[in-house]
């Protein structure tokens, strides 16, 4: 299938291990941070989000950590599975009245090895 | 709940031709976005609609790109004339009205190749 992100940073993880994907953001005014997963040939798929007044949020097998002091966001995936192989993007969201504006970071390709 | 729908999924045209993409957002989502995603990069916002009004089109190359959302639901994005550098995936996204989180939900995209 078509590749998304031929020259992206790549993280290789063995099946069953935990994955940590990092992201630096730039805008202190961002009020939400979102992680998206993008598989080859598909649009970005929402994984998890976190408000700027939180420092941790957990979902099913995923945890997002937010460190506003150093403007750093991370996505932790527990017990990584082959289906987790994809490009992961962080996005910062800033309110624009009745909606939001997303700014995407550089993606990270996650490769899960058997 | 049905997701964001886009068509066509693929399009190949020659430079200087015109092309149009269609998007149907998630029902009830007032805000609709068009993004351009060049291979290897994150999506870049082209235009944002709130109902049928434009909120932000600062990144839209208005000499060749146009978009409309006449009845506040479906939207079309047009490129005329296309250039080689327009080859990309064009993503449509929608978001629910506030109060809500900052999340936008994306469609599968239209892959455009300009030859």
Interface residues (C-beta under 8 A of the other chain):
Chain A: X2 X3 X4 X5 X6 X7 X8 X31 X32 X33 X34 X36 X41 X42 X43 X44 X45 X46 X49 X51 X89 X91 X93 X94 X95 X96 X97 X98 X99 X100 X101 X102 X104 X105 X106 X107
Chain B: X4 X30 X31 X33 X39 X40 X41 X42 X43 X44 X45 X48 X50 X55 X56 X91 X93 X95 X97 X98 X101 X102 X103 X104 X105 X106 X107 X108 X109 X111
